Amino acid sequence: MTPSLHATVSGKVQGVYFRAWVFDQAKSLGLTGWVRNLRDGQVEILAQGEAAALDALRQRLPGGSPLSLVESVEADMIDYDKAYNAFEIRG
């Protein structure tokens, strides 16, 4: 099991480069995992790495990308059964 940050972000977060922004934040913090759009308009994130870096990402999420409007962030630390080697943008 790998300690991971799982987050779901709501608001105007699709079609505003939010996933690309999360990708850049994660890469700059040395995190691995993924970000993807959900059918209900939210964005889901699973990030793995150092605890301080995960906390930094969690703190940055409410700000979002320049064009986004984040209404809420639900974020929890979980134990995930897969470890990732890179951070990727999924569909």
C-alpha positions in Angstrom: 0.0 0.0 0.0 1.2 3.5 -0.9 0.2 6.5 1.1 -1.6 8.8 -1.4 -3.6 12.0 -1.6 -7.0 11.4 -3.2 -8.9 14.6 -4.1 -12.1 15.6 -5.9 -12.4 19.2 -7.0 -15.7 20.8 -7.9 -16.6 24.0 -9.7 -15.6 25.4 -13.1 -12.7 22.9 -13.4 -13.2 21.3 -16.9 -12.2 23.1 -20.1 -10.1 25.6 -18.2 -6.7 23.9 -18.2 -7.2 22.7 -14.7 -5.8 19.2 -15.3 -2.7 20.7 -17.0 -2.3 23.0 -14.0 -2.5 20.1 -11.6 0.0 18.2 -13.7 2.5 21.2 -13.5 2.0 21.5 -9.7 2.5 17.8 -9.2 5.6 17.7 -11.4 7.1 20.7 -9.6 6.5 18.9 -6.2 8.0 15.6 -7.4 4.7 13.8 -7.1 3.5 10.8 -9.1 -0.1 9.7 -9.9 -2.8 11.0 -12.2 -5.5 13.6 -12.7 -8.7 13.1 -14.7 -12.1 14.6 -15.6 -15.2 13.0 -14.2 -18.5 12.8 -16.1 -20.2 14.9 -13.4 -17.9 17.9 -14.2 -15.5 17.3 -11.3 -11.8 16.6 -11.5 -10.3 13.6 -9.6 -6.7 13.5 -8.5 -4.6 10.7 -7.0 -1.1 11.8 -6.0 1.8 10.0 -4.4 5.1 11.2 -2.9 6.6 12.9 0.2 4.0 13.9 2.8 5.1 17.6 2.7 4.7 17.6 -1.1 1.2 16.0 -0.9 0.2 18.6 1.7 1.5 21.4 -0.5 -0.6 20.1 -3.4 -3.6 19.9 -1.2 -3.1 23.5 -0.2 -2.7 24.7 -3.8 -5.9 23.0 -5.1 -8.4 25.7 -3.9 -6.5 28.3 -6.0 -6.7 26.3 -9.2 -5.7 27.4 -12.7 -6.1 31.0 -13.8 -9.3 30.3 -15.7 -10.9 27.9 -13.2 -13.3 28.6 -10.4 -12.9 26.1 -7.6 -15.9 25.8 -5.4 -14.9 22.9 -3.2 -12.1 20.4 -2.6 -12.6 17.1 -0.9 -9.1 15.6 -0.1 -8.1 12.6 2.0 -5.0 10.6 2.6 -5.6 7.0 1.6 -3.6 3.8 1.2 -3.6 2.9 -2.5 -2.7 -0.5 -3.8 -0.6 0.7 -6.8 2.5 2.9 -6.9 3.1 5.2 -9.9 6.4 6.1 -11.5 5.2 9.4 -13.1 2.3 11.9 -13.1 -0.1 11.7 -16.0 -3.2 13.4 -17.3 -6.0 11.0 -18.0 -9.2 11.5 -20.0 
